Amino acid sequence: MTETRSVVVEREMPHPPEKLWRALTQPHLIAEWLMKNDFVPSVGHRFNLRGDWGGVLDCEVLTVEPNRSLSYSWDFAHDDPAYALKSVVTFTLTPSAKGTHLRMEQVGFRPEQKQAFGGAKAGWQQFFAKLEEVAGRAD
């Protein structure tokens, strides 16, 4: 078995879990902070995330616990194995005094995928900044 690495981003968000949940599960809101998509919060639903850079991620919803936890596969097919990625993204929402503690973990980066790992670390920070803004408007 190949050892893999994970990207973890945690942030206190000044919004209740319900608002963050909407931003994490409604396609038009996901498109604002992450990528264009055909997401449905239903276990087993297969969907795509389409990046502005032209890439397409093949995904499948793995868990849905409203206002608490969401996970989906995040697979990027590529001819070059260094860029092909099979991973799982999990969001965990925990109510806090300030709103919600949001934790995202993306698991599955192989040791030789330094560029993808670094890109995910930077990318998720940017996604979270947009997510916080979008959640503030999500009603």
Helices and strands as residue ranges (DSSP letters): E 5-13, H 17-25, H 27-33, E 36-37, E 46-50, E 56-65, E 69-76, E 85-96, E 99-109, H 114-137
